[in-house]
Amino acid sequence: MSSGELAALSSPTRNAISAAHRVVVKIGSSSLTTAEGGLDENRLTALVETLAARMAKGSQLVLVSSGAIAAGIAPLELGKRPKDLATQQAAASVGQQALAHAYAASFARFRLTVGQVLLTADDVVRRAHYRNAHRTLHRLLNLGAVPVVNENDTVATAEIRFGDNDRLAALVSHLVGADALVLLSDVDALYDGDPRDGAAGPVREISAARDLEGITVGTSGTSGVGTGGMASKVQAARVACSAGIPVLLTSADLAGDALGSADVGTVFAATGPRLSARRFWLAHAAGAQGRLHLDEGAVDAVLRRRRSLLAAGITGVEGAFEGGDVVELAGPSGSVVARGVVCFDAAELPGLIGRSSHELPLEQRREVVHADDLAPLT
């Protein structure tokens, strides 16, 4: 191992993850189930033993667990992961029961109580649901329970799916105010190329977005039982890091080291400040109902001066939204620079855009998006 790699394995980011009090751990389907479907009891038991050991040292843990659909494959004699939504939901309804029972029994050996929390994307897109999930998770932790979170595959449709539990883990990390996020899969680190290529090597630390330049990551898993891949893990890490949460990515086989000295895998340093729950929801969880196009002056006001968006700085409107909906704010190049809660209906704005406040009727002389309801994305 080179001196550079040794330095990376004793970095401030790794020290912060090792010392973290509240940790979210995400485990992938391929690390919990067999290729034929069904739970791998030995793997699940080993994971729980590692988590319990960390908790015995005073940490609080939230487990985001994949595996419900995969665990239902064998009992239903499906042969392989189903592709149609109805069969996926049926497999999940069987697999979730097996998964919850297995976790409850395994954690009980350490006198730990499990609380199952099933979420759909709708539960974080809708502000009221987001607050409810926040309260439930915090209460479980305060009661000493281990929240086990999974996407509610039995009712989730294509329109309201997270797509993978990596993104869900990043959202949950902020929901619970985590000090660190650990992503466990079947790959031991982020590589600078295809890990099956002998010339590729592990990337030990990502300190900024520029460190990812030139690194190609896949788009899907290779096990045949999961939906995530390295691309989804990197994106989830970037979401968490942008909200001030450091991330460690490694394989489930190295979970003990990951939750101990944190000297394995790839770490992603926190790149942004801790965000309020509302700003994080706006930036990463809420579903946008439309888009406002801004001139350069408005972009400067929103991003750098953190001012409210006024009608004078808007050049175009897209979508059929209502006042109170979340919309994207795009600059002259078309790239989205922020998200916010709009104060007008889409039908009202065409007559207002580009006009100064003194040119508008008194009842319309207000911010289109208030500064308190803005979340910059750059």
N, C-alpha and C positions, 0 to 999 in steps of 0.2 A: 504494500500500500504506500502511495506517495505521501510526501509531507503535506501536500495540499489536501489530500483526502483525510489525513489524520487531523488536520486543523478543522476541516468541515465536520468531523465527528465529535468535536468538542466545542461547537459554536454556541453563542448565546441563545440561538433559536432552539437547539437541542436541549440545552439546560432548562429553558423555559418550559418545554414540553415535559421533560422529566419531572419538573417540580410542580406541574399544573395541579391545581386542586380539583377543578371540575373538568372532566374530559368526556368528549363524545367519541365513541368508537364505532366505526362502520365496518361490517363484515359482509363480504360478497357471497352470492349463491354457491359459486364453485368451491368456496372454502368450507362449506357446511354440508354439502350434499354429494352423493356419488354421481358418476356420469350417467347411470341408469335411472336416476331419480331416487328420492327417499333421503332421509337424514343420515348423515354419518355421525353416529353417536360418539365415537372416539374424538372426532374433531371438535364437536360441540362441547364435550366435557373438558377438553384441553383448553378451549377458549374461556369457558366459565372459570376454570381454575386460575387462569391468568388474570381475569378481571377481578375475581375475589381477592387475589393477592394484592392487587393495587388498592382495592377498597380497604383492605386490612391496614394499610399504611395511612389511611385518612382521606383518600380521594373520594369524590363522588363521580359516578359513571352513568352515562346514558348510552345504551346500545342501539344503534340503528342496524337492523338485521334484514338482509335479503333472505331468500330461500323458501318463501311460502309456495310459490308456483312450482319450483323445482321439487319441493318435498311432497307435492301431491301427484307427481308423475307416476311413481311406482305403485302407490296404492290404487290408482285408477287404471293401471295397466296401459298407459298411454304410449310408452316406448320412448318418446322424446318430447322436448318442450313444445307445447302446442303453439300454433301461430294465430289461430282465430281467437278473438276477444272472449267469446262465450266459454270456450274450453279453458282458456287461461283463468277466467274467473272461477270456474268449477274446480280447477286444480288448486287455486289459491284457497278456496273455502275448505278443502280437505287439508291442505298443507299448513295453513295458519293454525289450525287446531293442534296438529302434531308438533309444530314449532313452539307454540306457546306452552304446551305441556312439557316438552323436553327442557325448555329454559327454566320453567318453574321448578321442576324436579331437580335439575342440576344445581341451581342457585340455592335451593333449600338445604343442600348438604352443608352450606356455609351459613345457614340461618339468615339468608337474605331473601326478601320478598320481591317478586317481579310484578310490575304493572304494565300491561300491554296497551300501547297507544297506536291506533291505526289512523292514518291520515291520508287524505287525497289532496291534490294540488289545490282544490277548492278551499280547503281548510286554511291555507296560507294566502291564497289570492284574496279572499274576502276578509276585510279588516276585523270584523267581529269574530269570525272563526279563528283568526290568527291570535287574537287576544285570549280566546278560550283555550287554545292549545298551549299558549304561554303559561297561563295560570295552572293548568293541569300538570304540566311537566315540572314546574317549580314546586307545586305542592307534593308531588310524588317524591322529589328529591329531599324536600324538607322533612318528610315522614320516614326517610331512610330506605325507601324502596329503589329498585333498579328499573327505570323506564326502559322498556324494549319497544322501539318504534319501528314500524314498517309501513310501507304504502298499502293502503287498503285495496288490494288487488281484486277483492270480491265485488266491489261496486265501482271501481275506477273505470272510466271510459277513455277512449283515445283522446278526447278533448280535455280531460282533467287529470291526466297522468303526469307524474313528475318525469317519467322517461327512464329514470334510474335512481337508485337510492344514494348515489354519491351526491347529487344535488340536494336531495332530501336531508342528508347528513349535514351539509353546509348550512342549510336553513335552520335545522334544529340546533346547531352549534350556537347560532346567534340567539335563538329563542330562549335557550337555557343560560345564556351568559357564560359559555364555555371558555376555559383558559387554553384549551388545545383541542384539535381534531386529529384523530388517528384513523387513516383509511387502510384497511386490511384486504388484500385480494390474493391472487395466485402469482403475482409478480413481486419480486423483492425490492424493486426500486424503479424510478424513472430512468430510462436509458437514452443515450444520445443517438440511438438507432434501434433497429429491430434486435431485441435481446437474443433472438435465435441466431443472430449473426455474431460470430466469434469476435469480430472487430469492434462491436458496440460495447460501450462501457457505461457504468452507472453514473448518474448525475447526483452528487451528494447534497447539494443545497441550491435552492432557487431563492435569491435575495430580491430580485426585481423582475419585471416582465421581460426585460431585455435578455435575461439569462435563458429564456425559452426560445430565443431566436435560433433558427437552424435545427431545432429538435422536432422531428416528425413523430407524432403519436398516432396510434391506430384509433379506429372509431368504434370498435366493438370487441367483446370478449372472445376468447377462443375455446372456452370449455363447453359451450352449447347449452348451458343451463342458466346463464345470466344475461343481462341486457347492457351492462356497463362495459366500458373499456378504459384504456389509459386516457383517452381524450376527455371522457366525462370526469375522471378523477382529477386531472389537471384543472379543468374548468371549475370543479367544486372547490379545489384548493385555492384558486384565485378569488372566488367569491368569499370564502372564509377569511383569507388573508386581507382582502380589501376592507374587512370589518374589524381588523385588529386581532384575528385569531390565527396563531401559527398552526401548521399542518405537518404531519409525518405520514408518508406513504410507504408501505412495505407489505410483505406477504404475511398471511395468517400464521405460517410456520415460525415467524420471527416475532410473534405478538409479545412474548415474554420480554424480549429486549426492547421492543417498541414502547412498552408500558413500564419499562424499568429505566435503564440508562439512556434510552432513546438514541443509541449509537448505530442504528441500522437504517437502511432505506434512504429515501430522499426527504428532506425537510423544506418547507416553504415558509419563509419569514413573513411575519405580519407586515403589510405594506401600507395600511391605512389606519386611521384612528378608530376607536370603538364608536360605533354608530348607535344612535337611539333606536329603539325598536321600530318607531314609525319610519325613520329614514331608511333603515335596512329593508323594511317591508316594501317601501316605495321603490327602492333600487333593485331588489332582487326577487321579491316574492309576488308582488302585485301583478295582475294581468293588465296590460295597457289596452285601452279601448279606442285609441286614436293617436294622431300625431300632429304636433304643431311645428311648423317650419319657422326658424328664427333668422334674423339678419345678424351680422357680426357683432353689432353693438349689443344686441340682446344676449347673445352667447357670452360676451364679456361680462355683462351684468349678472347673469345667472351663475356662471362658473367661478369667476374671479372676484367679483364684488359681492356675491351672495345676496343679490337683490331680487325683488319680486319681478315676475314677468308681466309686462304691460302690453296692451294691444298694439302700441306703436312699433314694437319690435317684432311682430309676427308678420310673416310674408305668405303663409299658406296654411290650410287646414285639411286634415284627412280624417275620415272615420265618422261614425254616427254615435257620438258620446253625449252624455248628459253632465250637468254640473255635479261635481262630487266624484266623477270617475277619474281614474288614473290615465294620463296620456304621456307619450314620449315627446321630448323636445329635441328637434334635429337642427343642426347648424346648416350654413349655406352649402356645404359639401354633401349633405344628406345623412351624415353620420349622427347617431343619437348621442347627445351629450348629457341628458338629464331626464328624469321622470318627475312628474308632479301631479297634484290633484287640481283639476281644472275647475274654475268657478262659473263657467258659462256652458250652455248647451252648444253643440256643434252648429246648430241652425242659427244661433245668435251671432257667431263670430265673424262671418264674412263681411258684415256691415261695419265691424269695429276695427278690423286689422289695419295696421299702418297709420292709425289716427291717434293723435296725442290726446291725453285725458281731457284737456280743456275743450276739445272739439266734440266730446261725447255728451249725451244727456246725463244729468246728475245721477240717475239711478244706475248708470253703466260706468261711472267713474271709479272703478275698483280694479284690483289686480286680476289678471287672467289666471295666474298661478301665484299664490302667496309664497314668500320666501320660506316660511315655516313648513310649507307643504312641498318643498323641492328637494330632490336628492340628485346631486351631480354624479355623473358616471365616469368622469375623467379627472 
